[in-house]
Amino acid sequence: MPSSILLKNGTALIHDANDHVDALVTDILIEGDKIAKIAKDIPAPAGAEVIDCSDKLVSPGFVDTHHHVWQTQYKGRHANETLWQYMATGNLTSQLLNPTDAFWGQLAGCMEMIHGGTTTVVDYCHVTYSGEHARKAISATLASGIRSVFCYAAMAKVTSWKPVTIDLNGLAGNVMADFEDVAKKGPYGDDGRVTVGFGFDGFPFLPKEYAAPLMSKLNELKIEVITVHHTWWDLAGTSPTGLEKVDQSGVLDNRFLLAHSGNSTQADADIMKKHGIHVSSTPSTEMQMEMGLPVMAFRTDLGIQNLCSFGVDCHSNNSAYIPDEARIGLQGARAARAQPHLDKGKLVSQVGHTVEETFNLATIFGARGAKMGDKTGSIAEGKLADLVLFDMSSPAMVAGSIHNPIAAIILHSSPADIDTVIVGGQIRKRTSKLLPVKLDVEGQSVAGKDRLDWPGVAKAVVKSREGLQKQIDGIDMVEGADRVKDWFHITDSMLVDVP
Ligand SMILES: [Zn+2]
């Protein structure tokens, strides 16, 4: 008999076949890693753990479709940076992390997500500087309990810090051999909870003779998610667009998951629709780094919202809580929608976008973007038991959780309101506290023990940050940002001084 958990009398947010969400008071029986039954008055099986949910909202776990999970040690340092400045201080300096640093950043990043109810992540891991980095990051991911598509990234690399020099060929060196080794050994965990995907931003610049072998390698390795930053490939008015050029190269298919895509044209959206390509919007990072508004998930004019979802992108830059992304994205979209009319002295007759569509972007649409729509992202019999229990009577949730539970989650909640997080039938947060994690042999070689609680992880992150800071202090970041401008073809005449 698999282990079982019975959630009694919760208010469960259940999707119907049309992605409409109803709040139903019901029991939910979890057997092994799956939801076995949803009904009233389910008798508790022998040995089952019974959780009284009469004051709990039971939500599907959130799905984060674009996140650089390793970045924990870099929290707080990008508060006043635009994207190209962050690319120097955050993205390029990922190369300073050794495999041990990668382990701690990754473990803490995954645990922050679990704390905030994210049960599935598409991790664009750009600390894959060696197979050893990847193995440590995967070990940390497994230990945390989160479900992950670990996208092994092939990216530009710094070849010298003095002067700052960047090799833009992401496929150079051992990266593909290391990736192949890691991919062949996956999926990881007894339950296959961590699968391997591929992250690569070079598609718009890739000659055909390189594209064909790359795609055939991804096919051979049965890679199901190929994730790409679709940012500033072209500025407004460029024709053909970068995505049109990539489409002409013949590589696109429904495994592609783009990040951002904020300035897309209708032609770009038609390409996404034609291939079933998904897009991850990351409102906090996109808005904070001034990458355009509204984010793609709310570009309802383009007719592809059902292909969109939310990502955190950089938890070094903002919180890792998906409802924060939902809230900021929704409010930014409403503001952007109204402003042109306000500028003309008019008022919009009603607000745009609903909290329900926003909740779907945070759950079931994200699951589809991660190619797991049939497994997670909603509460249904036979699906994985990836569930979040909110406290309906917390100071933030009280009353709202009864009147409109989705609004309570999207507009009022924080991780503090999450009592319990369950991933694949395993409880990872209980009574508002993260549970200790168990480490495999790879993780034990870093931590020197087989079990860690959050305070132990936090202590190791702080120590790792200190070592990284000493290295960062020796780097000329102004020069680094200049090299990034060269890389992105940003000339001084393109930069506008705005008071
Ligand atoms: Zn990103």
Boltz pocket constraint, residues with backbone or C-beta under 6 A from the ligand:
constraints:
  - pocket:
      binder: B
      contacts: [[A, 66], [A, 68], [A, 124], [A, 229], [A, 259], [A, 313], [A, 314]]
      max_distance: 6.0
